[in-house]
Amino acid sequence: MWLLHIPPMGNQFQSVEGDVKVHMDVPGLFNLYMVVKPPPPRDYIASRSSPKIQIHVPEKYLVRDLALTSVPSGHSTSEQRVEDDQTTTTVEEILPFFEEPYNMTNVTTQLGQNVYLHCRVNDLRDKTVSWVKRKGESLHLITAGHMTYSNEARYSLDYQPPNDWRLLIRYANERDDGLYECQVSSYPPLVFYVYLSVVVPRVEIVDNRGVLIHDKFYKQGSTIELICVISRVPQPSGYVQWKHGIRTLNYDTTRGGISVKSEMKPEGAHSKLYIANANKHDSGNYTCSLDEAAMTTVFVHVLNGEHADAMQYGGCDTRNAMTYKLVSLIALLTLFVIAR
């Protein structure tokens, strides 16, 4: 009489070929144990191309007449009894356990950051740790042991000795948000749940009244003042960057009269851009960003003298942006006709 151990092969049916055939519906990525007689062939072949995986199990996965007479204190054990007409064998197995006191945790990261999902397992022995992501009722295999099976190249196992089977997700995005399971192939199976939340930063450029803007109009010779408000950043790092077109303004000394004042806050940042003595060359796109993870842009118009009086000086509501652009175009055309 043999106790047959089938290692985890996925959330599918499994079968054993040979003198004994067994079919089982596997609910998760867990080891199976069953009694077979006589022993199966030694060669091992796993076909992943069919919904039914045919497995020929090697002799190393067969356990016979195994009896542990003592178990260290503080460890759990499981018993499996194998009986036939002649013999009775009792198997006691030391079970792995998670280091965390609870079997679920929440992890929050911001868009574009690398994030680790930790799974610390003690007394793993010959068991296998797998990471899966749950989507509704289905499970999607990411890693099993040290191997990665996900088609997403940003996912990988980054094992940290002595016991942390952590999952690394690079450049996290909104699709990574959701429930992950760290599964241990013991019997009964162990599952540690990690819920990942990916926060998308909010970046807005407002006027001195706090009103959101997408276009801003100034008279020539006035001071351009733009305020960038960044929120929903759980772990702010780096600095706020201002650009005019592709030119970075934070440390620009070529033009003169440019000043950037930024303040980092617990969940974001607040930054002001000042450009003194505005001229027509200061017109164009101005971009505010934090670590390139999130950004927003406003278009600044610098108009000459009397034609600027036709505009609502200082800023515009988003709904009227097209109207202001049209008036600006008419003013420029008028200048062109006068010049001729």
ABEGO torsion letter per residue (X at the ends): XBBBBBBBAEBBBBBBBEABBBBBBBABBBBBBBBBOBBBBABBBBBAABABBBBBBBAAABBBGBBBABBBBGBBBBBBBBBBAABBBBBBBBBBBBABABABBBBBBBBGBBBBBBBBBBGAEABBBBBBBBBEABBBBABBEABBABABAABBBBBBOAABBBBBBBGBBAAABEBBBBBBABOBBBBBBBBBBBBBBBBBBBBAAGBBBABBBBBBGBBBBBBBBBBGBABBBEBBBBBBEABBAAABAAAEGBBBBBBBBAAEBBBBBBBBGBBAAABEBBBBBBGGABBBBBBBBBBBEAAAAABBBGEBBAAAAAAAAAAAAAAAAAAAAAAX
